Amino acid sequence: PFVIADDGQSLAVTVSIGVATGAAGDVALNDLLESADQALYAAKNGGRNRVEIAEDGKPAVDPLPEAAQA
């Protein structure tokens, strides 16, 4: 994690990013945002400090742990 220190206290910061792409006019904005959101959760569940890229509208890994799907 990236650490920010100020006034003797520190704050650890992590970054998880979900990326989705599509050609203008070929993909609805809501679908693109949903794919990016799913990729974001896949990045978080994959260990944080990661970038996951959605392929064909789906993230590379399942965005929810098995326990959360039940």
Helices and strands as residue ranges (DSSP letters): E 2-6, E 9-13, E 17-19, H 29-45, E 51-53, H 66-69
